[in-house]
Amino acid sequence: MRWWVMGLVLWGSLALAQDTQAFAVRFEQAWRLVKERYYDTSFKGLNWEAIGHAYRQRLGEVRDWDGLYRLLDEMYGELRDDHSRVLSPAEARRLLSGAQCLPLPFKDQDLLPNATPSNPNTPSPRPAQPANPVSPPSQPSRTPYVTPQVRFTDGVVIVRLNNLVDAVGPSALQEAIRRYEARARGYVLDLRGNPGGLALRMAEVAGIFMRGVPWRIVSRGLGGIPLPTTPFLGRPQTQKPLVVLIDGNVHSAAEGLAGALKNAGRAYLIGTRSAGNTEALTPYCFPDGGVALVAGGVLAPFSGPTWEGRGVEPDLVEENPDKQLEAALRYILHQR
């Protein structure tokens, strides 16, 4: 019995040591992505080396993979850009359904002196977007995502999108158009308070109302990269009048969506100027299905200055939130 207990303790110690090594590799992957791929080489005025050192000291507190991902997400939160995140495999499968992510741009053995490219005790690699999304983890994410709201009032379809991360947003909008298009006089897309999200979701929502190449991403070392709607060609799902509601809490891809629809003459914007915080996220896949969302560039119109620091201006300024929707309905109902 004593030998059996000693063997069990030894096995547990070896497993913990292997996990500790794997945790260290994953930490270096996440930290280095920001160091090498973050669009702002000054890291918002922060000392990223010092931040990495401080969080490495906390690796000894980590006991499981969920705890590691919480630590990595907290580290990315130090950037305070309202964009960069680290998602656990469960969060990535739930939020990034249908999205593609890039492979890591470096190898495990390049990160630590004794790191190995694979470890039998690390979680098995899984895609970030399985057919059946799983339930969210017990720990809440930094940004609570809310189900889209759809209403049909006086012949106008009102869709409130609370984020551009979750795939359910574009799906809900498409379903609303299929259901009401024959009876609708127009649409109101309520983006107020939308923190933004993925360029993919932005391109999908824009592609419902227009087609083309309305954006470019100004990225670190690569200049301007054209970004089309999804899909790029063909007829949009609706060409009826569209009003977009915006305010100072509209960020990132939500600003790019509103700005593109306005610049194309496809939508009339009502509300107040958006935040002017238009970093574009690049998703990178970890081997176990976790994803690092790194602000790798700034979203801008295809031609002209970026929205960064300026925001998107509404066509009609309405400071009173209670009157913004009324103004939108009035505008659509007066269209012929």
C-alpha positions as CSV (number, residue, x, y, z in Angstrom):
1,M,0.0,0.0,0.0
2,R,2.8,2.4,0.9
3,W,4.5,1.9,-2.5
4,W,1.2,2.5,-4.2
5,V,0.7,5.8,-2.4
6,M,4.2,6.9,-3.2
7,G,3.7,6.0,-6.8
8,L,0.5,8.0,-6.9
9,V,2.2,11.0,-5.4
10,L,5.1,10.8,-7.8
11,W,2.7,10.5,-10.8
12,G,0.8,13.6,-9.5
13,S,4.1,15.6,-9.1
14,L,5.2,14.7,-12.7
15,A,1.8,15.7,-14.1
16,L,1.9,19.0,-12.2
17,A,5.4,19.7,-13.5
18,Q,4.4,19.0,-17.1
19,D,1.3,21.3,-16.7
20,T,3.5,24.0,-15.2
21,Q,5.8,23.8,-18.2
22,A,2.8,23.9,-20.6
23,F,1.3,26.9,-18.7
24,A,4.6,28.7,-19.1
25,V,4.7,28.1,-22.8
26,R,1.1,29.3,-23.2
27,F,1.9,32.4,-21.2
28,E,4.9,33.2,-23.4
29,Q,2.7,32.7,-26.5
30,A,0.1,35.2,-25.3
31,W,2.6,37.7,-24.1
32,R,4.8,37.6,-27.2
33,L,1.7,38.1,-29.5
34,V,1.2,41.5,-28.0
35,K,4.9,42.3,-28.0
36,E,5.3,41.5,-31.7
37,R,1.8,42.1,-33.2
38,Y,0.2,44.9,-31.2
39,Y,-0.5,47.9,-33.5
40,D,0.8,50.5,-30.9
41,T,4.5,49.9,-30.5
42,S,4.4,52.1,-27.4
43,F,1.8,49.8,-25.9
44,K,-0.4,52.7,-24.8
45,G,2.6,54.1,-22.9
46,L,2.9,50.9,-20.8
47,N,6.0,48.9,-20.1
48,W,4.9,45.5,-21.6
49,E,8.2,43.9,-20.4
50,A,7.4,44.9,-16.8
51,I,3.8,43.7,-17.2
52,G,5.0,40.4,-18.5
53,H,7.4,40.0,-15.6
54,A,4.7,40.8,-13.0
55,Y,2.3,38.3,-14.4
56,R,4.9,35.6,-14.8
57,Q,5.4,35.8,-11.0
58,R,1.7,34.8,-10.7
59,L,2.0,31.6,-12.8
60,G,2.7,29.7,-9.6
61,E,-0.8,30.4,-8.4
62,V,-2.3,28.7,-11.5
63,R,-3.7,25.2,-10.9
64,D,-5.7,24.5,-14.1
65,W,-6.2,25.7,-17.6
66,D,-9.2,27.8,-16.8
67,G,-7.2,29.7,-14.2
68,L,-4.4,30.3,-16.7
69,Y,-6.8,31.7,-19.3
70,R,-8.3,34.0,-16.6
71,L,-4.7,35.2,-15.8
72,L,-3.9,35.8,-19.5
73,D,-7.1,37.8,-20.1
74,E,-6.3,39.9,-17.0
75,M,-2.9,40.6,-18.4
76,Y,-4.4,41.7,-21.8
77,G,-6.8,43.9,-19.8
78,E,-3.8,46.0,-18.7
79,L,-3.7,47.5,-22.2
80,R,-7.1,49.1,-21.5
81,D,-7.9,49.3,-25.2
82,D,-11.4,47.7,-24.7
83,H,-10.5,45.2,-27.4
84,S,-7.6,42.8,-26.8
85,R,-8.8,39.7,-25.0
86,V,-7.7,36.1,-24.4
87,L,-10.6,33.6,-24.7
88,S,-10.6,30.1,-23.2
89,P,-11.5,27.3,-25.6
90,A,-15.1,27.3,-24.3
91,E,-15.4,31.1,-24.8
92,A,-13.9,30.9,-28.2
93,R,-16.3,28.2,-29.4
94,R,-19.2,30.1,-28.1
95,L,-18.3,33.6,-29.3
96,L,-16.3,32.9,-32.5
97,S,-18.6,30.4,-34.2
98,G,-17.8,30.5,-37.9
99,A,-14.8,32.8,-37.5
100,Q,-11.3,31.9,-38.7
101,C,-8.2,32.6,-36.7
102,L,-4.5,32.7,-37.6
103,P,-1.9,30.2,-36.5
104,L,0.7,31.4,-34.0
105,P,3.6,33.1,-35.8
106,F,6.3,31.3,-33.8
107,K,7.1,27.8,-32.5
108,D,6.9,26.6,-28.9
109,Q,10.6,25.8,-28.7
110,D,11.4,29.4,-29.5
111,L,9.7,30.6,-26.4
112,L,11.4,28.8,-23.5
113,P,14.8,27.2,-23.2
114,N,13.4,23.8,-22.3
115,A,10.0,24.1,-24.1
116,T,8.8,21.2,-26.2
117,P,6.4,21.7,-29.1
118,S,3.9,19.3,-27.7
119,N,2.9,17.8,-24.3
120,P,0.8,14.7,-23.7
121,N,-0.9,16.3,-20.7
122,T,-2.0,19.5,-22.5
123,P,-5.6,19.7,-23.7
124,S,-6.1,18.1,-27.2
125,P,-6.2,20.6,-30.0
126,R,-9.8,21.5,-31.0
127,P,-11.1,24.0,-33.5
128,A,-12.3,27.3,-32.2
129,Q,-15.6,27.0,-34.0
130,P,-17.3,23.6,-33.7
131,A,-20.7,22.9,-35.1
132,N,-22.3,22.8,-31.7
133,P,-21.2,25.7,-29.4
134,V,-20.8,24.8,-25.8
135,S,-22.2,26.6,-22.7
136,P,-20.2,29.6,-21.5
137,P,-17.6,29.1,-18.7
138,S,-18.5,29.7,-15.1
139,Q,-16.3,32.8,-14.9
140,P,-17.9,35.8,-16.6
141,S,-16.1,37.5,-19.5
142,R,-14.9,41.1,-19.2
143,T,-17.6,42.1,-21.7
144,P,-21.2,40.7,-21.1
145,Y,-22.8,39.9,-24.5
146,V,-26.5,40.3,-24.8
147,T,-28.9,38.6,-27.2
148,P,-29.9,40.9,-30.1
149,Q,-33.4,42.4,-29.8
150,V,-35.8,42.6,-32.8
151,R,-39.1,44.6,-32.9
152,F,-41.5,45.4,-35.7
153,T,-43.2,48.8,-35.1
154,D,-45.4,50.8,-37.5
155,G,-43.9,49.0,-40.5
156,V,-40.3,49.5,-39.3
157,V,-38.0,46.7,-38.2
158,I,-35.8,47.7,-35.2
159,V,-32.8,45.6,-34.5
160,R,-30.5,46.3,-31.5
161,L,-27.1,44.7,-31.8
162,N,-25.2,44.8,-28.6
163,N,-21.9,43.5,-29.9
164,L,-20.1,42.4,-33.1
165,V,-18.4,39.3,-31.6
166,D,-21.2,36.8,-31.2
167,A,-22.3,35.1,-34.5
168,V,-25.9,35.3,-33.4
169,G,-26.0,39.1,-34.2
170,P,-25.8,38.8,-38.0
171,S,-28.0,35.7,-37.9
172,A,-30.8,37.5,-36.0
173,L,-30.6,40.4,-38.5
174,Q,-30.9,38.1,-41.5
175,E,-33.8,36.3,-40.0
176,A,-35.6,39.6,-39.3
177,I,-35.2,40.6,-42.9
178,R,-36.5,37.3,-44.1
179,R,-39.5,37.6,-41.8
180,Y,-40.5,41.2,-42.4
181,E,-39.0,42.4,-45.7
182,A,-42.3,42.1,-47.6
183,R,-44.1,44.3,-45.0
184,A,-41.2,46.6,-43.9
185,R,-40.9,50.2,-44.9
186,G,-37.4,50.4,-43.5
187,Y,-35.0,49.3,-40.9
188,V,-33.4,50.8,-37.8
189,L,-30.1,49.3,-36.7
190,D,-29.5,50.3,-33.1
191,L,-25.8,50.2,-32.3
192,R,-25.9,52.5,-29.2
193,G,-23.5,51.2,-26.6
194,N,-22.1,48.6,-28.9
195,P,-18.4,48.0,-27.9
196,G,-17.6,46.5,-31.3
197,G,-15.8,43.2,-31.9
198,L,-14.6,41.3,-34.9
199,A,-14.0,42.7,-38.4
200,L,-15.6,39.5,-39.7
201,R,-18.9,40.3,-38.0
202,M,-18.7,44.0,-39.1
203,A,-18.3,42.8,-42.7
204,E,-21.2,40.3,-42.4
205,V,-23.6,42.9,-41.1
206,A,-22.6,45.5,-43.7
207,G,-22.9,42.9,-46.4
208,I,-26.6,42.5,-45.5
209,F,-27.2,46.1,-46.6
210,M,-24.5,46.9,-49.1
211,R,-21.6,45.3,-51.1
212,G,-18.1,46.5,-51.9
213,V,-14.8,47.4,-50.2
214,P,-15.6,50.2,-47.7
215,W,-12.6,49.7,-45.3
216,R,-8.9,49.3,-45.0
217,I,-7.0,48.2,-41.9
218,V,-3.9,50.2,-41.2
219,S,-1.6,47.7,-39.4
220,R,1.8,47.5,-37.9
221,G,4.4,47.3,-40.6
222,L,1.9,46.4,-43.4
223,G,0.3,49.7,-44.3
224,G,-3.3,49.7,-45.5
225,I,-5.0,46.3,-46.2
226,P,-8.4,46.5,-48.1
227,L,-11.3,44.9,-46.3
228,P,-14.5,44.0,-48.2
229,T,-18.0,43.3,-47.1
230,T,-19.1,39.6,-46.7
231,P,-20.2,38.7,-49.3
232,F,-18.3,41.1,-51.5
233,L,-20.4,40.8,-54.7
234,G,-24.1,40.5,-55.5
235,R,-27.3,42.1,-54.4
236,P,-27.7,42.9,-50.7
237,Q,-30.6,41.3,-48.8
238,T,-32.5,44.6,-48.6
239,Q,-32.3,48.0,-50.2
240,K,-35.0,49.7,-48.1
241,P,-34.3,52.8,-46.1
242,L,-31.9,52.3,-43.2
243,V,-31.2,54.4,-40.1
244,V,-28.3,53.6,-37.8
245,L,-28.4,54.9,-34.2
246,I,-25.0,55.7,-32.6
247,D,-23.6,57.4,-29.5
248,G,-20.4,58.0,-27.7
249,N,-20.3,54.4,-26.4
250,V,-20.0,52.9,-29.9
251,H,-16.5,51.5,-30.4
252,S,-14.3,49.6,-32.8
253,A,-16.0,47.5,-35.5
254,A,-19.4,49.1,-34.6
255,E,-17.9,52.4,-35.6
256,G,-16.6,50.9,-38.8
257,L,-20.0,49.5,-39.6
258,A,-21.8,52.8,-39.1
259,G,-19.1,54.8,-40.9
260,A,-19.1,52.5,-43.9
261,L,-22.9,52.5,-44.3
262,K,-22.9,56.3,-44.0
263,N,-20.0,56.8,-46.5
264,A,-21.7,54.5,-49.0
265,G,-24.9,56.6,-48.8
266,R,-26.7,53.4,-47.6
267,A,-27.7,54.6,-44.1
268,Y,-28.8,57.8,-42.3
269,L,-27.1,58.2,-38.9
270,I,-28.8,59.6,-35.9
271,G,-27.5,60.2,-32.4
272,T,-24.1,61.5,-31.2
273,R,-20.5,61.1,-32.4
274,S,-19.0,57.6,-31.8
275,A,-16.0,57.0,-29.5
276,G,-13.2,57.2,-32.1
277,N,-11.7,53.9,-30.7
278,T,-11.3,51.8,-33.8
279,E,-8.6,49.2,-33.2
280,A,-9.1,46.1,-35.4
281,L,-8.8,42.7,-33.7
282,T,-6.7,39.9,-35.2
283,P,-7.6,36.4,-33.7
284,Y,-4.7,33.9,-33.1
285,C,-5.4,30.3,-32.4
286,F,-3.8,28.4,-29.5
287,P,-3.4,24.6,-29.9
288,D,-6.2,23.8,-27.5
289,G,-8.8,26.0,-29.2
290,G,-8.2,29.1,-27.0
291,V,-7.9,32.4,-28.9
292,A,-5.9,35.6,-28.4
293,L,-7.6,38.7,-29.8
294,V,-4.9,41.2,-30.5
295,A,-5.5,44.8,-31.6
296,G,-3.2,44.5,-34.7
297,G,-4.3,47.6,-36.6
298,V,-6.7,50.5,-36.9
299,L,-9.9,50.4,-38.9
300,A,-10.3,53.2,-41.5
301,P,-12.4,54.1,-44.5
302,F,-11.1,52.7,-47.8
303,S,-9.9,56.2,-48.6
304,G,-9.5,59.1,-46.2
305,P,-8.4,59.5,-42.6
306,T,-9.1,56.9,-40.0
307,W,-11.9,57.2,-37.5
308,E,-9.4,56.7,-34.6
309,G,-9.6,59.7,-32.3
310,R,-12.3,61.3,-34.4
311,G,-15.2,59.0,-34.3
312,V,-18.1,58.8,-36.8
313,E,-20.3,61.9,-37.1
314,P,-24.1,61.3,-37.3
315,D,-26.1,63.0,-40.1
316,L,-28.6,64.2,-37.5
317,V,-27.3,65.1,-34.0
318,E,-29.8,64.2,-31.3
319,E,-28.4,64.4,-27.8
320,N,-31.5,63.0,-26.0
321,P,-31.4,59.2,-26.1
322,D,-35.2,59.1,-25.6
323,K,-35.7,61.0,-28.9
324,Q,-33.2,59.2,-31.1
325,L,-35.4,56.3,-31.9
326,E,-38.4,58.6,-32.5
327,A,-36.3,60.6,-35.0
328,A,-35.3,57.4,-36.7
329,L,-38.9,56.2,-37.1
330,R,-40.0,59.7,-38.3
331,Y,-37.2,59.7,-41.0
332,I,-38.1,56.2,-42.4
333,L,-41.9,56.9,-42.4
334,H,-41.4,60.0,-44.4
335,Q,-39.4,58.2,-47.1
336,R,-41.1,57.1,-50.3
